[in-house]
Amino acid sequence: MGKFDPLTSLRDERRRRRQVAELRLDWALLANAAEGPPNGLVYILGAGIDTLWREQFPAPFGGAMVLRLLSSRLESERPHKVEVHCSDEDGNPVLQQPVVLNLPPRTVHAEHPQGWDLAANIVINLSGVALPKPGFYRFEILIDDQQVRTLPFRAVQPPKSDS
């Protein structure tokens, strides 16, 4: 019997995960505003936020997070959970409770091509998120209790003008 190799075990686990059809995060971004109507498209304004300029603090985030999730037919027919946590540079939570979205099972129409991933676009309104002070922040995204992405950003005050 061979000796346990944690690196080999980790590689094997990653290989198994890739073979399992799961709910996957295709992309995520922060934007000034976004809308996800039922036509399957996402309308995004001011995408790619990494710096927020605010005159005073505490200040509202004042934007949205947009996620595009992909899944197989089988995974679409199962429930899933998406969580978003926000913390400051010291690891202190900014949200009293994380944003939790329980995605119900979806019915896949017979005409949907076999092997074609199903997409779900999610727009999360972050206008009510209060940033207590200037600094570095991060949104952490979890799918089914596994962290899949971190979206870092900073909040800064513009320099005071001498006029």
VENHUPE-V853209 format. One record per backbone hydrogen bond with DSSP energy under -1.0 kcal/mol. CO is the residue of the C=O (numbers start at 1). NH is the residue of the N-H. If there is no record, write none. Layout:
# VENHUPE-V853209
CO/NH ; CO/NH
This chain:
# VENHUPE-V853209
5/9 ; 6/10 ; 7/11 ; 8/12 ; 9/13 ; 10/14 ; 11/15 ; 12/16 ; 13/17 ; 14/18 ; 15/19 ; 16/20 ; 24/70 ; 27/68 ; 29/66 ; 30/48 ; 30/49 ; 31/64 ; 33/45 ; 35/43 ; 37/40 ; 43/35 ; 45/32 ; 45/33 ; 50/154 ; 52/156 ; 59/131 ; 63/126 ; 64/31 ; 65/124 ; 66/29 ; 67/122 ; 68/26 ; 68/27 ; 69/120 ; 70/24 ; 71/118 ; 72/76 ; 73/77 ; 75/78 ; 76/106 ; 80/103 ; 81/144 ; 82/101 ; 83/142 ; 84/99 ; 85/140 ; 86/94 ; 87/138 ; 88/91 ; 92/88 ; 99/84 ; 101/82 ; 103/80 ; 109/112 ; 113/116 ; 118/71 ; 120/69 ; 122/67 ; 124/65 ; 126/129 ; 129/61 ; 131/59 ; 135/155 ; 136/89 ; 137/153 ; 138/87 ; 139/151 ; 140/85 ; 141/148 ; 141/149 ; 142/83 ; 143/146 ; 146/143 ; 149/141 ; 151/139 ; 153/137 ; 154/52 ; 155/135 ; 156/54
